[in-house]
Amino acid sequence: MLRAGSRQGSRLRRDAGRSAALGHDEQMEFSTIIEPFRVHSVEPLRMTTPQQRRVALAEAGHNLFSLRADDVLIDLLTDSGTGAMSRDQWAAIQRGDESYAGSPSWFRFLESVQDLFPFEHVIPTHQGRAAEKILFTAIGGPGRIVPNNTHFDTTRANVEYTGATAVDLVIAEGRDPSSLHPFKGNMDLEALDALLRRHGSEVIPVVFVTITNNSGGGQPVSLENLRGVRELCDRYGVPLFLDACRFAENAWFIREREPGQGDREVRDIVREMASLADGMTMSAKKDPLGNIGGWLAMRDDALAEECRTLLVLTEGFPTYGGLAGRDLDALAQGLREAVQHDYLRYRIRSTAYLGEALAGGGMPVVQPIGGHAVYLDAGRLLPHIDPLAFPGQALAVALYEAGGVRGCEIGSAMFGLQPDGTERPAAMELVRLAIPRRTYTQSHIDYVIEVALSVAARADELTGYRITSPPRPLRHFTATFEPLD
Ligand SMILES: Cc1ncc(COP(=O)(O)O)c(C=O)c1O
């Protein structure tokens, strides 16, 4: 492990300039930022050889979603539901009450959610896309348009499934992987204004803002931008919803980067973000530190009634939704841990450590480094591979083959297929290395750095891919690929 020692300074020392901007509670005697936990139980990893991984790849049709997880050494496919729960969350699971209706677990969950997001109606679901499905079934439909800074893939799919159109309106900097704008997740307010003016509230049932902007590089949205979106929503009479999966990381970035926010408690920033919105969808598998869970929340009574009716059809009774009582209790505790400053400081800094080491070693990455993931810019690394030959897929497969590291293509394999069956290159060709929360140590990450830089050093040998399976929505989960010669 301690080959990592040479890098320790670069990761774990906070920037000299930054510490002055930190609030009084941030002043610590030493500048090394450590993991604010110690290991309590361990999960073995299975070592594999490149030859074994080539066989696994062939069996999986070169789709990393089709691998057996046991064949993956460091799994950075997603930060969704893959985090380590704390001792207190496991203890909370023991308190779980499985009463069908009105369980005490439900009330503990509700209290925790409303402490941060004080919406009148909270509707528990088994994960984020279930909340999306219910909401867009209620408010979507043919002819409708839903703007977002950038729709996540399931959000887009749920909008489009109803016949509505999903429109991405992130600022121009958010589409430029090298721009250093501090809030690259921001909504383009002029473009949103124009869309709202043109179509009005008859056609646009909701404006969504995704915090942080996952598909756009895990980039945050500023409070100032959210206030601007709120103003436009008020002007045109359209509700504003947050896709708030990574609300705590977004709030930490606001605290670190937005003028005047540096001394605030993260929980207060979260409450302010919530106060600007009329509702939210949540995948509790991200910042709330759950392995499963989600919710839909809103102020509107009539909409809540309609959503609860749909909830009963597909998820369950409104006091458990798609969750067991024990899951509700784990989330109630996870939400309290998610906004702790020591945790967020470590979380954001350790992601930046990976990104900085990769960028320093010659791997192009989306800048600035996002909260939950480092996004490799496969388009820039592999200019010789046409976007419709999926450079992101080529890079993701190469990382697995070289070192058993599993990332996720976020490019034309994920977004290229249009509703009319045509192919269009995605805005960016990325590979996301998502960091599960509280799961991997620094030496795991140093290994990832070594693997990724070895692939970058032979980038010109990588070839593109073609898809060999029939087109279908969300094809990246199931498609099979074949390398091009
Ligand atoms: C921004 C965003 N929205 C929605 C979702 C969907 O959540 P889930 O995977 O819990 O269905 C995700 C999942 O990664 C996401 O990142």
The ligand as an ORCA input file, in Angstrom:
! r2SCAN-3c Opt
* xyz 0 1
  C     -28.690     12.328    -11.519
  C     -29.404     11.019    -11.390
  N     -30.734     10.987    -11.459
  C     -31.417      9.828    -11.330
  C     -30.770      8.629    -11.142
  C     -31.581      7.348    -11.047
  O     -31.532      6.820     -9.775
  P     -31.645      5.236     -9.508
  O     -30.425      4.596    -10.070
  O     -31.746      5.125     -8.035
  O     -32.876      4.764    -10.186
  C     -29.383      8.617    -11.079
  C     -28.654      7.338    -10.893
  O     -27.487      7.227    -11.113
  C     -28.677      9.852    -11.200
  O     -27.348      9.909    -11.122
*
